[in-house]
Amino acid sequence: MRVILPTNRLSGHAGAVHTGEVIAKSPGRRSVLNLHITDTTLTGDNPVGRCEETRGPVLASQIREWLSLPGSTIIVRPVIDPADCTPVDSYEIPDRHRIRVQLRDHTCRFPSCTTPATRCDLDHAIEHNKGGPTCPCNLVPLRRRHHRAKTHSTWGYQVLRPGHYLWTSPNGAHFLVTPVGTDTISTPEPERP
């Protein structure tokens, strides 16, 4: 669950009808924190949540402090299901799909790359012009350099299921990229003289 507060606790809030977001605006520096909490985290019954940006646990007391900082802007979004797969009829990727893919994959999905997904292009695993849908199940975050390697060289991958990718390098090595990291599956035999 992402941070969800009753709207009456947010002064000066405005709603975005099409996304369900509630925004409380204040002047100041902009920081984005995606907080995953249960309904009991802020009440103290479950004192731990998870912060997407730090990739780790965070105490409810810290979350309350962040939410009460003067000069901050708080955007409260409805719960986002990373497994939701509703395609759109265009090549352009809507923000709701981009957020789902970023929350699902966290980083570039090229073998051993740790570039945050928020700084990546989204690649259509099956090319859009070859019938690939624009939906989270067909979108993969790739750092620009890795996106170009996949598009313009013989690097390639298959989506085994969303979040799990089997890469093939130009020399035929295979890498399994999952949410826990990269495993080398096979390497080609060296050529004998």
C-alpha positions as CSV (number, residue, x, y, z in Angstrom):
1,M,0.0,0.0,0.0
2,R,1.2,3.5,-0.7
3,V,0.8,6.3,1.8
4,I,-2.9,7.2,2.0
5,L,-4.1,9.8,4.4
6,P,-7.6,11.1,4.9
7,T,-8.0,14.2,2.7
8,N,-9.2,16.3,5.7
9,R,-5.7,16.1,7.1
10,L,-4.2,17.8,4.1
11,S,-4.7,21.6,4.1
12,G,-4.9,23.2,0.7
13,H,-5.4,19.8,-1.1
14,A,-6.6,19.4,-4.6
15,G,-7.7,16.2,-6.3
16,A,-6.9,14.8,-9.7
17,V,-10.2,13.1,-10.7
18,H,-8.6,10.8,-13.4
19,T,-5.8,9.4,-11.2
20,G,-7.4,9.5,-7.7
21,E,-4.4,11.5,-6.4
22,V,-4.7,14.0,-3.6
23,I,-2.0,16.8,-3.6
24,A,-1.1,19.1,-0.7
25,K,1.1,21.9,-2.1
26,S,3.6,24.0,-0.1
27,P,6.5,25.9,-1.4
28,G,9.9,24.2,-1.1
29,R,12.2,21.5,-2.4
30,R,10.6,18.6,-4.2
31,S,11.4,15.0,-3.1
32,V,9.6,11.9,-4.2
33,L,9.2,9.1,-1.7
34,N,7.1,6.0,-2.5
35,L,6.1,4.6,0.9
36,H,4.5,1.2,1.2
37,I,2.6,0.9,4.4
38,T,-0.3,-1.0,5.9
39,D,-3.4,0.6,7.3
40,T,-1.9,0.2,10.8
41,T,1.6,1.7,10.2
42,L,0.7,5.3,11.0
43,T,-1.5,4.3,14.0
44,G,1.5,2.5,15.6
45,D,0.2,-1.1,15.6
46,N,2.7,-1.9,12.8
47,P,5.7,0.4,13.3
48,V,7.5,-0.4,10.0
49,G,6.9,0.6,6.4
50,R,9.1,0.4,3.3
51,C,10.6,3.3,1.3
52,E,11.0,2.5,-2.4
53,E,13.8,5.0,-2.8
54,T,16.0,3.7,0.0
55,R,15.0,0.1,-0.7
56,G,14.6,-0.7,2.9
57,P,12.4,-0.5,6.0
58,V,11.5,2.8,7.6
59,L,9.9,3.4,11.0
60,A,6.4,4.9,11.2
61,S,7.9,7.7,13.3
62,Q,10.2,8.7,10.4
63,I,7.2,8.6,8.0
64,R,5.2,10.9,10.3
65,E,8.1,13.3,10.5
66,W,8.5,13.4,6.7
67,L,4.7,14.1,6.3
68,S,4.8,17.0,8.8
69,L,7.8,18.8,7.4
70,P,6.9,22.5,6.7
71,G,7.4,23.5,3.1
72,S,6.8,20.0,1.6
73,T,4.4,18.9,-1.1
74,I,2.5,15.6,-0.4
75,I,1.0,13.6,-3.2
76,V,-1.2,10.8,-1.9
77,R,-1.9,8.2,-4.6
78,P,-4.3,5.3,-4.5
79,V,-2.8,1.8,-4.1
80,I,-1.0,0.9,-7.3
81,D,-1.0,-2.8,-8.3
82,P,2.3,-3.5,-10.2
83,A,0.6,-6.6,-11.7
84,D,-2.2,-4.6,-13.4
85,C,-1.9,-5.0,-17.2
86,T,-4.4,-2.8,-19.0
87,P,-3.0,-1.9,-22.5
88,V,-3.5,1.4,-24.3
89,D,-3.9,1.9,-28.0
90,S,-0.8,4.0,-28.6
91,Y,3.0,3.8,-28.6
92,E,3.3,6.6,-26.0
93,I,3.5,5.3,-22.4
94,P,1.1,6.8,-19.9
95,D,2.4,7.8,-16.5
96,R,0.2,5.1,-14.7
97,H,2.1,2.4,-16.7
98,R,5.5,4.0,-16.1
99,I,4.9,4.1,-12.4
100,R,3.8,0.4,-12.3
101,V,6.9,-0.7,-14.2
102,Q,9.2,1.4,-12.0
103,L,7.7,-0.1,-8.8
104,R,7.8,-3.6,-10.2
105,D,11.4,-3.6,-11.5
106,H,13.2,-0.9,-9.4
107,T,16.3,-0.8,-11.7
108,C,17.4,-1.2,-15.3
109,R,16.8,-4.8,-16.3
110,F,20.1,-5.2,-18.3
111,P,22.3,-7.8,-16.7
112,S,24.0,-6.5,-13.5
113,C,22.9,-2.9,-14.0
114,T,21.7,-1.0,-11.0
115,T,20.5,2.3,-12.6
116,P,17.2,3.2,-10.9
117,A,14.2,2.5,-13.1
118,T,13.1,6.1,-12.7
119,R,16.1,7.1,-14.8
120,C,15.5,4.6,-17.6
121,D,13.7,4.4,-20.9
122,L,10.8,1.9,-21.1
123,D,11.4,-0.6,-23.9
124,H,8.6,-2.5,-25.6
125,A,9.8,-6.1,-25.2
126,I,7.8,-7.0,-28.3
127,E,8.1,-4.0,-30.6
128,H,5.0,-1.9,-30.8
129,N,5.2,-1.8,-34.6
130,K,5.3,-5.6,-34.6
131,G,2.1,-5.9,-32.5
132,G,3.6,-5.5,-29.0
133,P,1.1,-3.9,-26.7
134,T,1.8,-0.7,-24.6
135,C,1.1,-2.2,-21.2
136,P,3.2,-2.9,-18.1
137,C,3.6,-6.6,-19.0
138,N,5.4,-5.6,-22.3
139,L,7.4,-2.7,-20.9
140,V,10.9,-3.1,-19.5
141,P,13.1,-0.3,-17.9
142,L,16.5,0.0,-19.7
143,R,19.2,2.6,-19.2
144,R,19.5,4.5,-22.5
145,R,22.8,2.8,-23.3
146,H,21.3,-0.6,-22.7
147,H,18.2,0.3,-24.6
148,R,20.3,1.2,-27.6
149,A,22.4,-2.1,-27.3
150,K,19.1,-4.1,-27.3
151,T,17.7,-2.1,-30.3
152,H,20.9,-1.7,-32.4
153,S,23.0,-4.8,-31.6
154,T,22.6,-8.5,-31.1
155,W,21.8,-8.2,-27.4
156,G,18.3,-9.5,-26.8
157,Y,15.9,-10.7,-24.1
158,Q,12.8,-12.6,-23.5
159,V,10.2,-11.8,-20.8
160,L,9.7,-15.0,-18.8
161,R,7.1,-13.2,-16.7
162,P,6.9,-9.6,-15.7
163,G,10.1,-8.8,-13.7
164,H,12.0,-11.9,-14.9
165,Y,14.1,-11.6,-18.1
166,L,16.4,-14.0,-20.0
167,W,19.1,-12.1,-21.8
168,T,21.3,-13.3,-24.6
169,S,24.6,-11.5,-25.3
170,P,26.2,-11.1,-28.7
171,N,28.6,-14.0,-28.0
172,G,25.7,-16.3,-26.9
173,A,26.0,-16.1,-23.1
174,H,22.7,-16.2,-21.2
175,F,21.8,-14.2,-18.1
176,L,18.7,-14.5,-15.9
177,V,17.7,-11.1,-14.5
178,T,15.2,-11.2,-11.6
179,P,14.2,-9.0,-8.7
180,V,17.1,-10.4,-6.7
181,G,19.8,-9.8,-9.3
182,T,21.6,-11.4,-12.3
183,D,22.6,-15.0,-12.6
184,T,24.8,-16.3,-15.5
185,I,23.0,-19.2,-17.0
186,S,25.5,-20.3,-19.7
187,T,28.6,-19.1,-21.4
188,P,29.7,-20.2,-24.8
189,E,32.5,-22.7,-25.2
190,P,35.7,-21.1,-26.2
191,E,36.7,-21.8,-29.8
192,R,39.6,-24.2,-30.1
193,P,42.4,-23.5,-32.6
